[in-house]
Amino acid sequence: MKNQLSTRSKVVAGIATLFLATAGTTIAQSLPVDFADGQNWLCRGTDSSLGACDADLDTTIVNADGRLNIEKFIRNENPAIDCFYVYPTVSLDTTPNSDMNAGPEEYNVIAQQFARFGSKCRTFAPMYRQLTLAMILGGEGTPDRQLGYNDVLDAWNYYLEHYNAGRGVVLVGHSQGSGVLTSLIRNEIDGKPVQQQIISAMLLGTTVQVPAGQNVGATFQHMPLCTSGDQTQCIIVIASFRSTVPPTATSLFGRNGQDSVSGCTNPASLAKGSNEVHAYLNAAPGRTGVDSWTTEIPRLETPFASAPGLLTTECVSSATHTYLEIRVHGNPDDPRTDDIGGDIINAEGRPDAGWGMHLIDANLAMGDLLTIVDRQTVSYLRDRP
């Protein structure tokens, strides 16, 4: 009997220990994040111990005649403004919500979508417990859909209290990150005093609704879509699709509402009054790059490539969507590539019209977004006391 009780006690103790460990983990996962700890940021201003925004951003300019020029990235060491970024769905964690440990996927998306803003502003990018790729692709478990937003809200408030000091801010997000920023703007910024410090909000790979024929309303009540490159306190929103693969009625982004339409702002037009877009594309081969940039030199030595004149963008509308149409102007008679990567490929091996060019929304517009930041910063500083 004594041995039986001892065995039972061990089992009960084991179950109790497992329960307490599990409960502790659950509680820990839902506790607020301490954003005083630099480990909870990917980029935090001038904090040199955080390396995500110190990525190699040098770019090869691939000209139509095949000539290659190297553009070295130059960081602004004393910018007048800040940029605050919320990254898209990238976490490879197997749980419904991600943890707060940065992996290669978070570092890579910073390099692709945000680090280049360091040429214009101090860069701030908090970690947050986002919905993971596993969850979005149908994984098991119940996610906490408020958790990621709460993290970003806490990071935003910590930034305002400890770093902002009245500086102007550009908000930047993509996909899930844009959705979180949309909620943050609606709850904390739109129509409130802090809106005066918002230079612009660049919400990429998402949908912002406005009443048909109007520039503000529906999603936001006080922050309109940007209509010029000099305008501040306004929204830039894009959902990009190839001209040859337009959105279907069920495509995810840029979908019009029942009594509203999806907003679309063409960064190339805002930046320079032209439809020729200034893209910074992934130079490596793969789904977001190309196998050969020129017939003579297929592999580039820099991580990024830019191809002047190859791409144009235009906001277009269909019966169901309003979106940024990407047109590729390849010339089979010159040595440069005639196409770009960036499609999500469906089970049939074709570009998925449901997603469009979602993977490279930010890359496609990057050069023009930076030009817009330049112009908006001039306006913002001129108008501020």
N, C-alpha and C positions, 0 to 999 in steps of 0.2 A: 504493500500500500504506500509506504514511504517513497519508493521509487516512482510509483505511478503519480503521486502528488508532485514529486520533484519534476517529472517530465511535463506534467500539465502546467506547472508554474512556469517552466521555461517557455512552453508554447504561448501561454497567455502573455508572458513578459515580452516575447518576440513580437506578438501581434500588437501589443501596446506600443512597443518601440517603433514598429513600422507605422502605426497610426499617427503617433506623435511626430515622427519624421515627415510623414506625408502632409500632416496638418501644418507643420512648421514651414514646409516648402510652399504650400498654398498661401499661407499668410505672408511669407517673404515675397512671393511673386506679386502680391497685390499691394504691398507697402509702397508709399511714395518713394521716388528716387531722389537721392541727394545730389543735386546738380552743383554743389560746391566741390564735389569730387571730379577732377578732370577726367577720370576714367569713364565717366558717363557722357562724354562728348567725343565726337570725331574730330571736330575743329572748334577751337574756342579762342578767337581773337589772335593775339600774339603769343599764345602759349606754345612754345617750341617743343614741348614734350609730347604734343599730339601731332602725329605725322600724316593723318589722312589728307589734309589739304596741301601737303608738301610733295605731291606726286610729280612725276616727270610729265610735263605738258608740252614739250617741244613738238613742233608740227612740221611735216613736209608739205610744201605747197606743190601740188602736182598740176603743172600748166598743161594747156591743151596740146601744145607741141611736144610734150613729153619732158620738158625741162623741169628739174627739181630744185627748189630753194628751201632752205631751212629757216623756220621762224622760231626763234628762241622765246620761251615764255619768261616774262618779267613781272615779278610780284611787286605790287605797290606797298612800299614799306611804311607809308604814312597816309593812308586813305582818309578821306573826310567823312565817309559813311560806313555803314555796316550792312552785311547780308546775312539773313537767317534762313536756313535750309532744312526741309524735311524730306527725307529720301523715300523712294517708292518701295514696293514690295520686293525685297531681295533676300530676306533671311532664309537660310537653309536649315534652321533649327527644326526638329521633328515635332515640337509641341505646337499647340494652336497659336499661342503668343510667343514671340521671341524672348530670349533673355537679353541682358544688357552687356553681353560680351561681343565685341566687334570681331567679325570674321573677314576673310578675303572679299566676300561679296559686298560688305558695307564699304570697305576701302575702295573697291573697284568702282562702285557707283558714284562715290565722291569724286574720283578722278574724271569720270565721264561727264558728270552733270554739274559739279559745283566748284571744284578747286580752282577752275579758271577765273571765277569771280574774284579771286584774290588779287587780280590785276586792277580791281576797281574798289574793293571794300575790305574791311575786316570780316573774316568768315566765321560764322557760328553754325554748328551742325550738331544737335544733340542726338544721342542714341534714344530709342524709344521701343517699348515692347509691342511692336507691330503685329498684325496678323501675318503669319508666315506663309511662304509659298505652299508648304505642305497642307495648311489649313484651307487655303484658297483653292487648291487642286483636289479637295475632297477628303482630306485626312480626318482621322478620328479625333474626338475630343470636343469640348465646348469652349470656344474662345471667349475672352472678356473683350468685348468690342469697344468698351470705354477706356480700357487701360492705356492704349497707345495715345489717345487724345489727352488723357490726364497727364501723361509724361511730358508731352510737348507743351501743354499749358504750363506745367511747373517749370520747364526749361525756359519758356518765354518770359515768365514772371521773374525768374532768377536772372536772366539776361537783362531785363529792364532795370532791375534793382541794382545790379552789381557792375554792369558793363556799359549800358547805353548812354547815360549822362546826357540825354537830350539829343543824341545823334539821329540822323535820318536812317531809315532801314528799308532795304529791299527784301521782301519775302519771296522765297523760291521753293517750289515743290514740284513733285512729279507723281502721278498716279495716286497710290494710297497716301503719299505725302501731301499731294494737292488736296485730297479729300479732308485730311486732318487740318490743313491750313484753312480750307474753306470754312470749316466749323469754328476754328479759332477766330477768323475774321468776323464771322457773323456774331459770335458770342462776346468777343472781347475788344473788337476794333471798330467795326462799321458804325459810324455815327457817334463814336466816343472820342474824348480828347486825344487819345494816343493816335488816332487816325492822322492827325496833323504831322506826325513823324514818319508816316508810311510813304516812302517815295513811290513804290509800286508793289504789286503782288503778282508774281509770275507763276501762274498756275498751269502747269504743263501736263498733257496727257490726262485731261479730265473734262468735265462739262460744267459750264456756268450758264445759267438761264437768265435771259432778259426778255421783257415783253417785245413782241414783234414790232420793228420800226423804232425801238427805243434803245438807249444805251445803259440804262440802269433800272433796277427793279428785279423782282423775282428772287434770285439768289441773294443779292446784296441790295440794300436800300439807299446807301450813300456813296458807295464807291463804284463809279461807272467803268465801262470798258475804256481802255486807252484809245484815243483817236489821233494822237500825234506823239512823236518821240520826245517832246518836251513836257508833256503833261505829267503831273504827279498825282498821288492819291488815287490811282486808277489800277485797273486789272488788265493783265495780259493773259490770255487763255488760248491754248491750241490743242487740237486733236488731229494728228496728221495721218493722211492716207495717200497712197500712190494714185496718180491719175489713171493708171491702168487697172487698179484694184480699188474702186470706190467703196464706201460703206454700203452694206446691205441694210434692209429695214431693221435687222436685229443687232447691228454693230454696236459695240459697247459705248464708244465715246463720241461726243459731238451730237448726240441725239436730241432732237427738238422735243419740247414739252407739249402738253395739250393746249395750253394757252400762252406759250412762250417759245422762243427759239434758243438754240445753243449759241453762245457768244463765240466769235472767232476774231482774233487780232493777228494780222500778218506781221511778224517781227521785221521782215525785210523791208516792207513798206514803211513801217514806223521808223525804222533806223535810218533809211536813206532814200525813201520814195521810189524804190525799185523792187521788182519781184525777184531779183537775183539774190538767193539766200547765201549767207556766209556760214557754212557748216564746218564743224570740227568733228571729223569722223574717226572711228576706230581704224587704225592703220593695219592692224593684224588681220590675217584671214580668218574667216568664220562667219557666223550668222549676222554679225553687225559690221563686218568688213567685206573686203572683196579678195578674191584669190590672186589677182594681179592688177597693180595700179597702172603700170605701163607695160607695153610688150617687151621693152628692153630691161626694165628694172622692176620685177614683180614685187619684191619685198622691200619695205622701207625700214630705215633704221630708227625712226622716231615712233612713239606710240600713237601719234595722231596724224591725220592727213586732211588737207583741204584742197578742193578742186574748183578753182574760180570758173564761173560760167556754166558749170555742169548742172546745177539745180536751180529751179525757180519755184516759188510758192505763191499761192493765191487762195483767199477765202472763197469757198463756193458753197452752194446750198442745193440740197435735193428735197424731195417731198418729206423726208424723215430726218435729215441731218444737215448741220452746218459745220464745216470742217476746213482744215488747212490742206489743200491739195498740193502734193509734191510731184513736180514734173521733171523727169531726167532727160537731159539734152545730149545724149551720147552721139558721137560721130565715129562711125566705123572706119573712116579714112584717116583718123589721127591715132597716135600710139597710146593715148590715155584710155583708161577703162570707160566703158559705155554704160555702166550701171553702178549701183551701190547696194550694199546689204542692209539689213535691218528689219526684214519681215519675220513674223512668226509663221512658221510653216505648219499647215494642217496635216491630217492623217493621209491625205491624198498626195502630199508632197508639193502643194501649191500655197502661195501666200494666203494667209487667213484674213479675209475681209472683215471679220469681226473685230480684229485688233488693229488693223492698219499698220502704220510705222511706229507703233507705240514704243518699241524698244529704243528708238533713237529720236524721240520727240525733242529732247534737250540738245542732242548733238546737232541736229539739223538746223536749229535756230541759234546756236550758241554765240557765234560772232556778232549777229545782229542784236541779240539780247544784251551783250556787253556794250555795244554802241548806244543802245537805248539807255542803259544805266549811266553812261557818260552824259548824255543829253539831259536826262532827268535830274542828275546830280547838280548840273549847272542851274537848272530851274529852281530846284529845291533850295540850294544855298543862296541864290539871289533873292528868293522870296521870304526866307527866314530872317528874323531880326539878327 
